[in-house]
């Protein structure tokens, strides 16, 4: 690998998009099944998990037949649009039954309705050549494989008085696999209105972690195949694994304390958000702050365009000596805000990173289809936030109560009781992961946001730090409920969600890529089309114990910000 530039990859991920069954459920690592959503369960003391026999790996689902369509893309003045109520032009590129390519832009307006309570709507396209009646159409665009945010839709080609149904997208956009709990890629893409299927090419997201997970690439392949994401391997030059010196075949010591689970989570979340991105996996020698910071510098030197850091520790007086590592003009650097409730962690407090707080994400019956509040499990675990004791205040932060750097900037899903599905088979003494599990923590949010920066594809020269999120708050979902602990009465926003900026969730959670340097949604002032998720969330029972994936940090060391509930 050449230092300073990512190699040119021979192949691109331009494979035809297919409608892939995908599911979401918020739970914890294969906990007891339960359909009711619990807001903030009572936390019991942490205990060491008892090893369990490793279950057989879940086979990948049978893939759906590849549609003949190349793309159907809703646009407004040439800009991709999301499924928001309004009138759009539909652009179609498809193959006929004989294999010839049919393209064209049909200016007849297409109206997306948000009033159909059945979860389906009909879109009519006029003046379509008759040969397209033999074409199978499939929608791709912002919001994943959902057409206008609905679970199903009929696309009708009309010519005069005759109409021919050419496609029907049926069923829920996310299909449940009973053996896999947690939210799936399609859930995350839906919740944050992301162009995951059409963006991200040419971007390289780096993940920085400690120690070696020898099964990282194999497990990643199973995760991606399960959810219909394109392969990302060393062989196809999508996946690159190096040590903190940039060497490919000289990994650090194998993990023995839990970082391998963090590594799996990071890789899976980058994949879920940006399946077309390249992944640079940097494994550093240990969990020392100096080594992890060196890994960030190495990732930037190797050409990463986004760098995700899901670790941290309590602030300390000399932390600013590491800031130069996180100050990377050619890469967006992201850090998790911590999992110990109200309080500031480093490197999230560095002014050169985008600090990511945490939320609980649940399915809702409103137009967005999702609801979020501050993640806090009984004031034991929750998203970190607060006013830094050592880092200066960036010019782009203007909250009045904190004279220094304030954490966080944005937020995303973090609650382990409504967490994300991951696939991990690397066994660490005391824990048996055995395949599918559900994880949470702000470790989830950091790679999500790094992946969204990649989807936006903006030049780091335009962004460089978190300032862009402060000037584009209309492209964020404002989180206004919940708290992560007790903070000064004079500055309640340090720990409590408010309208506008607050510590636990910053300016809000992603609503498309507009706050991260990409195109704004078609209409940020109107509610998004209702998402009709019919699945129930499988979650942990109240009182189920949370386990940290990594040990609590000690002086000079960082801990990964990942939590899970042991399988039962």
C-alpha positions as CSV (number, residue, x, y, z in Angstrom):
1,X,0.0,0.0,0.0
2,X,1.4,3.4,-0.9
3,X,1.5,5.9,1.9
4,X,-0.5,9.0,1.3
5,X,-2.9,7.7,-1.3
6,X,-5.3,4.8,-1.4
7,X,-4.6,2.5,-4.4
8,X,-6.9,2.7,-7.4
9,X,-9.2,-0.2,-7.2
10,X,-9.7,-2.3,-10.3
11,X,-13.4,-2.9,-9.7
12,X,-16.2,-0.7,-8.5
13,X,-19.4,-1.7,-6.8
14,X,-21.5,-0.9,-9.8
15,X,-23.4,-4.1,-9.6
16,X,-27.1,-3.9,-10.3
17,X,-29.0,-3.0,-7.2
18,X,-31.4,-5.6,-6.0
19,X,-34.3,-5.4,-3.5
20,X,-32.9,-7.3,-0.6
21,X,-34.9,-8.5,2.4
22,X,-33.7,-6.6,5.4
23,X,-34.8,-6.3,8.9
24,X,-34.6,-4.1,12.0
25,X,-35.2,-4.9,15.5
26,X,-33.8,-3.2,18.5
27,X,-32.6,-5.5,21.1
28,X,-29.6,-6.8,22.7
29,X,-27.4,-9.8,21.9
30,X,-29.9,-12.4,21.4
31,X,-31.8,-11.6,24.6
32,X,-35.2,-12.9,25.5
33,X,-37.7,-12.1,22.7
34,X,-40.2,-9.5,23.6
35,X,-42.3,-7.3,21.4
36,X,-43.1,-4.3,23.6
37,X,-40.6,-1.4,23.4
38,X,-39.2,-0.4,26.7
39,X,-38.0,3.2,27.1
40,X,-35.3,3.0,29.8
41,X,-35.0,-0.4,31.5
42,X,-33.7,-0.7,35.0
43,X,-30.0,-1.6,35.0
44,X,-28.6,-4.3,37.2
45,X,-24.9,-4.6,38.2
46,X,-22.5,-5.8,35.5
47,X,-21.4,-9.4,35.8
48,X,-19.0,-11.5,33.9
49,X,-20.8,-13.4,31.2
50,X,-20.9,-17.2,31.5
51,X,-19.6,-18.9,28.4
52,X,-22.3,-20.6,26.4
53,X,-21.9,-23.1,23.6
54,X,-21.3,-21.5,20.3
55,X,-24.5,-21.9,18.1
56,X,-24.2,-22.7,14.5
57,X,-23.7,-19.7,12.3
58,X,-26.9,-18.4,10.6
59,X,-26.9,-19.3,6.9
60,X,-27.2,-16.4,4.5
61,X,-30.7,-16.0,3.1
62,X,-31.6,-16.9,-0.4
63,X,-31.0,-13.8,-2.4
64,X,-33.8,-12.3,-4.4
65,X,-33.7,-12.4,-8.1
66,X,-31.7,-9.5,-9.5
67,X,-34.0,-7.0,-11.1
68,X,-33.4,-5.9,-14.7
69,X,-33.6,-2.2,-13.6
70,X,-30.5,-0.2,-13.5
71,X,-31.9,2.8,-11.6
72,X,-35.1,4.7,-10.9
73,X,-34.1,7.9,-9.2
74,X,-36.4,10.6,-8.0
75,X,-34.9,14.0,-8.7
76,X,-35.7,17.7,-8.1
77,X,-33.8,19.9,-10.6
78,X,-31.3,17.1,-11.1
79,X,-30.8,16.6,-7.3
80,X,-31.7,13.3,-5.7
81,X,-34.9,13.6,-3.6
82,X,-36.1,11.6,-0.7
83,X,-39.6,10.2,-0.3
84,X,-41.1,13.4,1.0
85,X,-44.6,14.6,0.1
86,X,-44.3,16.6,-3.1
87,X,-44.1,16.5,-6.8
88,X,-41.0,15.1,-8.6
89,X,-39.7,14.0,-11.9
90,X,-38.9,10.3,-12.3
91,X,-35.8,9.2,-14.3
92,X,-35.8,5.6,-15.5
93,X,-32.9,3.5,-16.8
94,X,-33.9,-0.1,-17.5
95,X,-33.3,-3.1,-19.6
96,X,-36.0,-4.4,-22.0
97,X,-36.9,-8.0,-22.2
98,X,-34.4,-8.3,-25.1
99,X,-31.6,-6.8,-23.1
100,X,-31.5,-3.4,-24.8
101,X,-31.1,-0.4,-22.4
102,X,-34.0,2.0,-22.2
103,X,-33.4,5.3,-20.6
104,X,-35.1,8.6,-20.5
105,X,-36.4,11.3,-18.2
106,X,-40.2,11.6,-18.1
107,X,-41.1,15.1,-17.1
108,X,-44.7,14.3,-16.2
109,X,-44.9,15.0,-12.4
110,X,-44.9,12.2,-10.0
111,X,-46.7,12.8,-6.7
112,X,-45.8,10.9,-3.6
113,X,-48.8,10.7,-1.3
114,X,-48.4,10.5,2.5
115,X,-52.1,9.8,3.2
116,X,-52.3,6.2,2.2
117,X,-52.7,4.3,5.5
118,X,-52.3,0.9,3.9
119,X,-48.5,1.4,3.4
120,X,-48.7,1.4,-0.3
121,X,-49.2,3.9,-3.1
122,X,-49.4,3.9,-6.9
123,X,-47.1,6.1,-9.0
124,X,-48.1,6.6,-12.6
125,X,-45.6,7.4,-15.4
126,X,-47.0,8.7,-18.7
127,X,-45.4,8.5,-22.2
128,X,-43.3,5.4,-21.4
129,X,-42.3,3.5,-24.5
130,X,-44.4,0.3,-24.9
131,X,-41.3,-1.8,-24.8
132,X,-40.8,-1.0,-21.1
133,X,-43.9,-3.0,-20.3
134,X,-41.6,-6.1,-20.3
135,X,-39.2,-4.6,-17.9
136,X,-38.9,-5.4,-14.2
137,X,-38.5,-2.2,-12.3
138,X,-37.0,-1.8,-8.8
139,X,-36.6,1.4,-6.9
140,X,-33.2,2.6,-5.5
141,X,-32.4,5.8,-3.9
142,X,-32.5,7.8,-0.7
143,X,-34.1,5.7,2.0
144,X,-32.7,2.4,0.8
145,X,-34.9,0.0,-1.0
146,X,-38.1,1.6,0.1
147,X,-40.1,3.4,-2.5
148,X,-41.1,6.8,-1.2
149,X,-40.8,5.5,2.3
150,X,-43.6,2.9,1.8
151,X,-43.3,-0.8,2.3
152,X,-44.9,-1.6,-1.1
153,X,-45.8,0.2,-4.3
154,X,-47.1,-0.5,-7.7
155,X,-45.4,1.3,-10.6
156,X,-47.7,1.6,-13.6
157,X,-46.7,2.5,-17.1
158,X,-49.5,4.3,-18.9
159,X,-49.8,4.9,-22.6
160,X,-53.0,6.7,-23.6
161,X,-55.9,4.8,-21.9
162,X,-53.9,1.6,-21.6
163,X,-52.0,0.8,-18.4
164,X,-49.6,-2.0,-17.8
165,X,-48.4,-2.9,-14.3
166,X,-44.7,-3.5,-14.7
167,X,-43.5,-4.0,-11.2
168,X,-44.8,-4.6,-7.7
169,X,-42.5,-4.1,-4.6
170,X,-44.3,-6.0,-1.9
171,X,-43.9,-6.6,1.8
172,X,-42.0,-4.8,4.5
173,X,-38.8,-3.1,3.5
174,X,-37.1,-4.9,6.3
175,X,-37.8,-8.6,6.8
176,X,-37.2,-10.2,10.2
177,X,-34.8,-13.1,10.5
178,X,-36.0,-14.6,13.8
179,X,-32.5,-15.7,14.9
180,X,-31.1,-12.2,14.4
181,X,-32.1,-9.5,16.8
182,X,-31.2,-5.8,16.6
183,X,-31.5,-3.2,13.9
184,X,-30.3,-4.2,10.4
185,X,-28.7,-2.0,7.7
186,X,-32.1,-1.2,6.1
187,X,-33.4,0.1,9.4
188,X,-30.5,2.4,9.9
189,X,-30.7,3.7,6.4
190,X,-34.5,4.3,6.8
191,X,-34.1,5.9,10.2
192,X,-31.6,8.4,8.9
193,X,-32.9,8.8,5.3
194,X,-29.6,7.8,3.7
195,X,-28.6,7.3,0.1
196,X,-26.7,4.2,1.0
197,X,-27.4,2.3,-2.2
198,X,-26.3,5.0,-4.6
199,X,-23.5,6.9,-2.8
200,X,-20.1,6.3,-1.2
201,X,-18.0,5.1,-4.2
202,X,-14.5,6.4,-4.0
203,X,-14.6,7.0,-0.3
204,X,-12.4,5.2,2.2
205,X,-13.6,4.9,5.8
206,X,-10.9,4.0,8.3
207,X,-11.7,2.2,11.6
208,X,-9.1,2.5,14.4
209,X,-9.0,-0.2,17.1
210,X,-6.6,-2.0,19.5
211,X,-5.2,-5.5,19.1
212,X,-5.9,-8.0,16.4
213,X,-9.1,-9.8,15.5
214,X,-8.0,-12.6,13.1
215,X,-11.6,-13.3,12.1
216,X,-12.5,-9.7,11.2
217,X,-12.6,-10.1,7.5
218,X,-14.4,-13.5,7.5
219,X,-17.1,-12.3,9.9
220,X,-17.6,-9.1,8.0
221,X,-18.2,-11.2,4.9
222,X,-21.0,-13.2,6.6
223,X,-22.6,-10.0,7.9
224,X,-22.6,-8.3,4.5
225,X,-23.9,-11.4,2.7
226,X,-26.7,-11.9,5.2
227,X,-28.0,-8.4,4.4
228,X,-27.3,-8.4,0.7
229,X,-24.4,-5.9,0.8
230,X,-21.7,-6.2,-1.9
231,X,-18.6,-8.2,-0.9
232,X,-15.8,-6.2,0.7
233,X,-12.6,-8.3,0.8
234,X,-8.9,-8.0,0.5
235,X,-9.1,-9.9,-2.8
236,X,-11.4,-7.3,-4.4
237,X,-9.4,-4.4,-2.9
238,X,-12.4,-3.1,-0.9
239,X,-11.0,-4.2,2.5
240,X,-7.5,-3.4,3.8
241,X,-6.2,-4.4,7.2
242,X,-3.0,-2.9,8.5
243,X,-1.1,-2.3,11.8
244,X,-0.3,1.2,13.1
245,X,2.7,1.3,10.9
246,X,0.7,0.6,7.8
247,X,2.0,-2.9,7.4
248,X,-0.4,-5.4,6.0
249,X,1.0,-8.8,7.2
250,X,2.3,-8.0,10.6
251,X,-0.7,-7.7,13.0
252,X,-0.4,-6.8,16.7
253,X,-1.1,-9.3,19.4
254,X,-4.4,-11.1,19.2
255,X,-7.1,-9.5,21.4
256,X,-7.7,-11.1,24.8
257,X,-9.8,-8.4,26.5
258,X,-12.8,-7.7,24.3
259,X,-11.6,-5.2,21.6
260,X,-12.4,-7.7,18.9
261,X,-16.1,-7.3,19.5
262,X,-15.7,-3.5,19.1
263,X,-13.8,-4.1,15.9
264,X,-16.6,-6.2,14.5
265,X,-19.2,-3.6,15.5
266,X,-17.2,-0.8,13.8
267,X,-16.7,-2.8,10.5
268,X,-20.3,-3.9,10.4
269,X,-21.7,-0.4,11.0
270,X,-19.5,1.2,8.3
271,X,-20.8,-1.5,6.0
272,X,-24.4,-0.9,7.0
273,X,-24.3,2.8,6.3
274,X,-21.9,2.9,3.3
275,X,-21.8,-0.5,1.5
276,X,-20.1,1.1,-1.5
277,X,-17.2,2.5,0.6
278,X,-13.8,1.0,0.9
279,X,-12.8,0.1,4.5
280,X,-9.3,0.6,5.9
281,X,-9.0,-1.4,9.2
282,X,-6.1,-0.1,11.4
283,X,-5.2,-2.3,14.3
284,X,-2.8,-0.6,16.8
285,X,-0.5,-2.4,19.3
286,X,-2.6,-1.8,22.4
287,X,-5.2,0.5,24.0
288,X,-2.7,3.2,25.0
289,X,-3.9,6.6,24.0
290,X,-0.6,7.3,22.1
291,X,-1.0,4.2,20.0
292,X,-4.6,4.8,19.1
293,X,-3.8,8.4,18.1
294,X,-0.9,7.1,16.0
295,X,-3.4,4.9,14.2
296,X,-5.4,7.9,13.2
297,X,-2.4,9.6,11.7
298,X,-1.5,6.4,9.9
299,X,-5.0,6.1,8.5
300,X,-4.8,9.6,7.2
301,X,-1.4,9.0,5.7
302,X,-2.8,6.0,3.8
303,X,-5.5,8.1,2.2
304,X,-8.6,7.6,4.4
305,X,-11.3,10.1,3.7
306,X,-13.2,9.4,7.0
307,X,-11.8,8.0,10.2
308,X,-13.9,6.4,12.9
309,X,-12.8,6.2,16.6
310,X,-15.1,4.3,19.0
311,X,-13.1,4.6,22.1
312,X,-12.1,7.1,24.8
313,X,-11.4,7.8,28.4
314,X,-11.8,10.5,31.1
315,X,-10.1,13.8,30.2
316,X,-6.6,14.5,31.5
317,X,-4.4,17.6,31.5
318,X,-1.9,16.5,28.8
319,X,-4.5,15.2,26.3
320,X,-4.0,18.2,24.1
321,X,-0.6,16.8,23.1
322,X,-2.5,14.2,21.0
323,X,-4.7,16.7,19.3
324,X,-2.4,17.0,16.3
325,X,-3.1,13.3,15.5
326,X,-6.8,14.0,15.3
327,X,-6.3,17.2,13.3
328,X,-6.3,15.8,9.8
329,X,-7.1,18.3,7.0
330,X,-7.7,15.7,4.4
331,X,-10.0,13.4,6.4
332,X,-13.1,13.8,8.6
333,X,-12.3,12.4,12.0
334,X,-15.2,11.1,14.2
335,X,-15.2,10.0,17.9
336,X,-17.7,8.5,20.2
337,X,-18.7,10.5,23.3
338,X,-18.5,7.7,25.8
339,X,-20.8,5.2,27.6
340,X,-20.6,6.4,31.2
341,X,-23.4,9.0,31.2
342,X,-22.8,12.7,31.9
343,X,-19.2,13.5,31.7
344,X,-16.6,14.4,29.1
345,X,-14.3,11.8,27.4
346,X,-11.3,12.3,25.1
347,X,-10.8,12.2,22.1
348,X,-14.4,13.3,21.7
349,X,-13.5,16.6,23.4
350,X,-10.8,17.3,20.8
351,X,-11.9,20.3,18.7
352,X,-10.7,18.5,15.5
353,X,-13.3,15.6,15.7
354,X,-17.0,15.3,15.2
355,X,-18.2,14.1,18.7
356,X,-21.1,11.6,18.4
357,X,-23.5,11.3,21.3
358,X,-26.2,8.6,21.7
359,X,-29.9,8.0,21.5
360,X,-32.5,5.3,21.9
361,X,-34.1,4.7,18.5
362,X,-37.7,3.2,18.3
363,X,-40.2,2.7,15.6
364,X,-43.0,5.3,15.6
365,X,-46.3,5.9,13.8
366,X,-45.5,9.4,12.7
367,X,-44.4,10.6,9.3
368,X,-40.7,9.9,10.0
369,X,-41.5,6.5,11.3
370,X,-38.9,6.7,14.1
371,X,-38.5,8.3,17.5
372,X,-35.3,9.1,19.4
373,X,-34.5,10.3,22.9
374,X,-31.3,10.5,24.9
375,X,-29.8,7.2,25.7
376,X,-29.5,6.6,29.5
377,X,-29.8,3.2,31.2
378,X,-30.6,4.0,34.9
379,X,-27.8,6.6,35.2
380,X,-25.2,3.8,34.8
381,X,-24.6,3.8,31.1
382,X,-25.5,6.5,28.7
383,X,-24.1,8.9,26.2
384,X,-21.3,11.1,27.4
385,X,-21.6,14.9,27.3
386,X,-20.4,18.1,28.9
387,X,-17.9,20.9,28.9
388,X,-14.3,20.1,28.4
389,X,-11.8,21.0,31.2
390,X,-8.9,21.3,28.9
391,X,-9.8,21.8,25.2
392,X,-10.4,25.4,23.9
393,X,-13.8,26.3,22.5
394,X,-14.0,26.1,18.7
395,X,-15.2,29.3,16.9
396,X,-18.1,27.4,15.5
397,X,-19.6,26.5,18.9
398,X,-21.7,29.3,20.4
399,X,-23.4,27.9,23.5
400,X,-23.2,30.3,26.3
401,X,-22.7,28.0,29.3
402,X,-19.5,26.3,28.4
403,X,-16.3,28.4,27.9
404,X,-14.4,25.5,26.4
405,X,-15.1,22.7,23.9
406,X,-18.6,21.3,24.4
407,X,-19.5,17.6,23.7
408,X,-21.3,16.3,21.6
409,X,-21.9,17.7,18.1
410,X,-24.4,15.2,16.7
411,X,-25.8,11.8,17.8
412,X,-27.1,8.5,16.6
413,X,-28.4,5.2,17.9
414,X,-26.5,3.9,21.0
415,X,-28.9,2.1,23.4
416,X,-27.8,-1.5,23.7
417,X,-31.4,-2.5,24.7
418,X,-32.4,-1.3,21.2
419,X,-29.1,-2.0,19.5
420,X,-27.7,-3.2,16.2
421,X,-27.1,-6.7,14.8
422,X,-23.5,-7.7,14.4
423,X,-21.8,-11.0,13.5
424,X,-18.8,-12.1,15.5
425,X,-17.2,-15.5,16.1
426,X,-13.9,-14.5,17.7
427,X,-14.0,-15.9,21.2
428,X,-12.3,-14.1,24.1
429,X,-11.9,-15.9,27.5
430,X,-15.1,-15.4,29.5
431,X,-17.3,-14.6,26.6
432,X,-18.8,-16.7,23.8
433,X,-20.3,-14.6,21.1
434,X,-21.2,-17.5,18.8
435,X,-22.2,-15.5,15.8
436,X,-25.1,-13.0,15.8
437,X,-25.4,-10.6,18.7
438,X,-26.8,-7.2,19.5
439,X,-24.6,-4.3,20.6
440,X,-25.0,-0.7,21.6
441,X,-23.0,2.2,23.0
442,X,-21.7,5.3,21.3
443,X,-19.4,2.9,19.4
444,X,-22.4,2.4,17.2
445,X,-22.9,6.1,16.4
446,X,-19.2,6.9,15.5
447,X,-19.0,4.6,12.5
448,X,-22.5,5.5,11.5
449,X,-21.6,9.2,11.3
450,X,-18.3,8.4,9.6
451,X,-20.2,6.4,7.0
452,X,-22.6,9.3,6.5
453,X,-19.8,11.7,5.9
454,X,-18.6,9.2,3.3
455,X,-22.1,9.1,1.7
456,X,-22.1,12.9,1.5
457,X,-18.7,12.8,-0.3
458,X,-17.8,16.4,0.4
459,X,-14.2,17.5,0.3
460,X,-12.6,17.6,3.8
461,X,-11.4,21.1,2.8
462,X,-15.1,22.1,3.0
463,X,-15.7,20.4,6.3
464,X,-12.5,19.5,8.2
465,X,-14.2,19.7,11.6
466,X,-17.8,19.5,13.0
467,X,-18.6,23.1,12.1
468,X,-20.7,22.2,9.0
469,X,-23.2,20.4,11.3
470,X,-23.7,23.6,13.2
471,X,-24.5,25.6,10.1
472,X,-26.9,23.0,8.6
473,X,-29.0,22.0,11.6
474,X,-32.2,21.9,9.4
475,X,-30.8,18.6,8.0
476,X,-30.8,17.0,11.4
477,X,-33.5,15.5,13.6
478,X,-33.7,17.6,16.8
479,X,-33.8,15.3,19.8
480,X,-35.7,17.0,22.6
481,X,-36.4,14.4,25.3
482,X,-34.3,12.6,27.9
483,X,-31.1,13.2,29.9
484,X,-27.9,11.3,30.7
485,X,-27.5,12.3,34.3
486,X,-27.3,15.2,36.7
487,X,-25.5,18.4,35.6
488,X,-25.3,22.0,36.9
489,X,-28.7,23.7,37.4
490,X,-27.4,26.7,35.6
491,X,-26.6,24.7,32.5
492,X,-29.2,22.0,32.1
493,X,-28.4,21.5,28.5
494,X,-25.1,19.9,29.5
495,X,-27.0,16.7,30.3
496,X,-30.7,17.2,29.2
497,X,-32.1,17.3,25.7
498,X,-33.6,20.6,24.6
499,X,-35.0,22.2,21.5
500,X,-31.9,23.1,19.5
501,X,-28.4,22.3,20.8
502,X,-27.8,20.1,23.8
503,X,-24.9,18.1,25.2
504,X,-26.1,14.5,24.9
505,X,-27.3,14.7,21.3
506,X,-25.6,17.9,20.0
507,X,-27.5,19.4,17.1
508,X,-29.4,16.2,16.5
509,X,-29.3,13.0,14.5
510,X,-28.8,12.6,10.7
511,X,-31.7,13.4,8.4
512,X,-30.1,12.6,5.1
513,X,-26.6,13.8,4.3
514,X,-27.2,17.5,4.2
515,X,-25.6,18.3,7.5
516,X,-22.5,16.3,6.5
517,X,-21.6,18.1,3.3
518,X,-24.0,16.4,0.9
519,X,-27.2,17.5,-0.9
520,X,-30.0,18.6,1.3
521,X,-33.3,16.7,1.3
522,X,-35.9,17.8,-1.3
523,X,-37.9,19.5,1.4
524,X,-36.4,19.8,4.8
525,X,-39.3,21.8,6.1
526,X,-41.9,19.1,5.5
527,X,-42.2,15.8,7.3
528,X,-40.8,12.7,5.6
529,X,-43.2,10.2,4.2
530,X,-44.3,7.8,6.9
531,X,-42.2,4.6,7.2
532,X,-44.4,1.6,7.6
533,X,-42.3,-0.8,9.7
534,X,-44.5,-3.7,10.6
535,X,-41.9,-5.7,12.5
536,X,-41.7,-5.7,16.2
537,X,-38.5,-4.9,18.0
538,X,-36.8,-7.8,19.8
539,X,-35.2,-6.4,22.9
540,X,-33.7,-7.3,26.2
541,X,-35.9,-7.8,29.2
542,X,-35.8,-5.0,31.8
543,X,-33.0,-5.6,34.3
544,X,-30.9,-7.7,31.9
545,X,-27.3,-6.9,32.7
546,X,-25.1,-4.9,30.4
547,X,-21.5,-5.9,29.8
548,X,-18.7,-3.6,28.6
549,X,-17.0,-5.1,25.6
550,X,-13.7,-3.6,26.8
551,X,-12.4,-3.1,30.4
552,X,-12.8,0.2,32.1
553,X,-10.0,2.6,31.1
554,X,-7.0,3.3,33.4
555,X,-4.6,6.2,33.2
556,X,-3.0,6.4,29.7
557,X,-5.4,3.8,28.3
558,X,-8.7,4.1,26.4
559,X,-11.7,1.8,26.5
560,X,-13.9,1.0,23.6
561,X,-17.4,2.5,23.8
562,X,-19.3,-0.8,23.2
563,X,-21.9,-2.5,25.4
564,X,-23.9,-5.7,25.0
565,X,-26.2,-8.0,26.9
566,X,-25.0,-11.6,27.1
567,X,-27.0,-14.3,25.3
568,X,-29.3,-16.4,27.5
